[in-house]
Amino acid sequence: MWNNLLKLLKHPEEKQEITGDEAIATILVRAAKTDGVYTNSEKTLIEKLLITQMNVPKDKVSALQLTAEALEKEINDNVQLTRVIKKEIEYEDRKELIKQLWQIIMDDDMRTPEENKLMRVLTHLLGVSDVESAKARSKALSLVEKRTE
């Protein structure tokens, strides 16, 4: 028994650092799942955003999305994810990320209090102002409305 404990102490499992792409994809998945429903439409929108906004190659987007879905279940700490994101992307790109998050939240034409709370938290953690978040929400809403016309 003691030998097993000593082995664990000598060789602690090292956690792999997640990449910026994984952190961003995980935050997108978290936004989609916040209302308790993870729709095919949200999955498709995340895939589209990963390809068009993050320049993830089409042949790698499915793997990234699966990784993000697993990480979303595993990592409960938004601070850890946003810290990685802030290291990887500039402020202007973080404002764009807030817009993408709003697009996902409004994809199902419904905003829940939980989604609003998540957006307040993520906006703060990403260092984006409430005013910028409101502008991003307005832009996202116009994009969602164009898509449904």
C-alpha positions in Angstrom: 0.0 0.0 0.0 2.8 2.5 1.0 4.7 1.6 -2.2 1.7 2.6 -4.3 1.3 5.9 -2.5 5.0 6.6 -3.0 4.8 5.9 -6.7 1.9 8.3 -7.0 3.8 11.0 -5.2 6.9 10.5 -7.3 5.1 10.5 -10.7 2.1 12.8 -10.4 0.1 12.8 -13.6 0.9 15.9 -15.5 -2.0 17.8 -16.9 -1.6 18.8 -20.5 -2.1 22.5 -21.2 -5.0 23.2 -23.5 -4.4 25.3 -26.6 -6.1 28.6 -27.4 -8.2 27.0 -30.1 -9.3 24.3 -27.6 -10.2 26.9 -25.0 -12.1 29.0 -27.4 -14.0 26.0 -28.8 -14.8 24.9 -25.2 -16.2 28.3 -24.3 -18.4 28.2 -27.5 -19.7 24.8 -26.5 -20.3 25.9 -22.9 -22.4 28.8 -24.2 -24.4 26.5 -26.4 -25.1 24.1 -23.5 -25.9 26.7 -20.8 -29.6 26.6 -21.5 -29.6 22.8 -21.1 -30.1 22.1 -24.8 -27.3 21.5 -27.2 -29.0 21.7 -30.6 -27.7 20.6 -34.0 -28.1 24.2 -35.1 -25.7 25.3 -32.3 -23.2 22.6 -33.2 -23.3 23.6 -36.9 -22.9 27.3 -35.9 -19.9 26.4 -33.7 -18.4 24.5 -36.6 -18.9 27.4 -39.0 -17.4 29.9 -36.5 -14.4 27.7 -35.9 -13.8 27.5 -39.7 -14.5 31.1 -40.7 -13.4 33.0 -37.6 -10.5 30.8 -36.2 -9.4 29.5 -39.6 -9.5 25.9 -38.4 -9.2 23.6 -41.4 -12.4 21.8 -42.4 -10.8 18.4 -41.9 -9.8 19.3 -38.3 -12.9 21.0 -37.1 -14.8 17.9 -36.1 -11.9 16.7 -33.9 -11.6 20.1 -32.3 -15.3 20.2 -31.6 -15.2 16.7 -30.0 -12.2 17.8 -27.9 -14.1 20.9 -26.8 -17.2 18.9 -25.9 -15.1 16.6 -23.7 -13.2 19.6 -22.1 -16.5 21.4 -21.4 -17.6 18.4 -19.3 -14.2 18.2 -17.6 -13.3 21.8 -16.9 -15.7 23.7 -14.7 -13.4 26.7 -14.3 -14.2 29.6 -16.7 -11.2 31.4 -15.3 -8.8 28.7 -16.5 -10.3 28.8 -20.0 -10.4 32.6 -20.3 -6.8 32.9 -19.0 -5.6 30.7 -21.9 -7.7 32.8 -24.3 -6.4 36.1 -23.0 -2.8 34.8 -23.5 -3.6 33.7 -27.1 -5.7 36.5 -28.6 -5.7 40.3 -28.7 -8.4 42.5 -27.2 -10.1 43.2 -30.5 -10.4 39.4 -31.2 -11.8 38.9 -27.7 -14.6 41.4 -28.6 -15.2 39.3 -31.7 -15.4 36.2 -29.5 -18.0 37.9 -27.3 -20.1 38.5 -30.5 -19.7 34.8 -31.5 -20.8 33.7 -28.0 -23.9 36.0 -28.3 -24.7 34.4 -31.7 -24.6 31.0 -30.1 -26.8 32.1 -27.2 -29.4 33.6 -29.5 -29.3 30.8 -32.0 -32.4 29.2 -30.5 -34.3 32.6 -30.3 -34.4 32.4 -26.5 -32.1 33.9 -23.8 -32.2 32.4 -20.4 -31.1 34.0 -17.1 -28.3 31.4 -17.0 -27.1 32.4 -20.4 -27.1 36.1 -19.5 -25.2 35.3 -16.3 -22.6 33.3 -18.3 -22.1 36.2 -20.7 -21.6 38.7 -17.9 -19.0 36.4 -16.3 -17.2 35.7 -19.6 -17.3 39.3 -20.7 -15.6 40.3 -17.4 -13.1 37.5 -17.4 -12.1 38.3 -21.0 -11.6 41.9 -20.1 -14.3 43.2 -22.4 -16.4 46.1 -21.2 -20.2 45.8 -20.8 -20.6 48.5 -23.5 -18.6 46.4 -25.9 -20.5 43.3 -25.0 -23.8 45.2 -25.7 -22.5 46.3 -29.1 -21.4 42.7 -29.8 -24.9 41.4 -28.7 -26.5 43.9 -31.1 -24.3 42.8 -34.0 -25.0 39.1 -33.2 -28.7 39.7 -33.1 -28.7 41.3 -36.5 -26.7 38.3 -37.8 -29.2 35.9 -36.3 -32.1 37.8 -37.7 -30.5 37.9 -41.2 -30.1 34.1 -41.1 -33.7 33.5 -40.2 -35.2 35.8 -42.9 
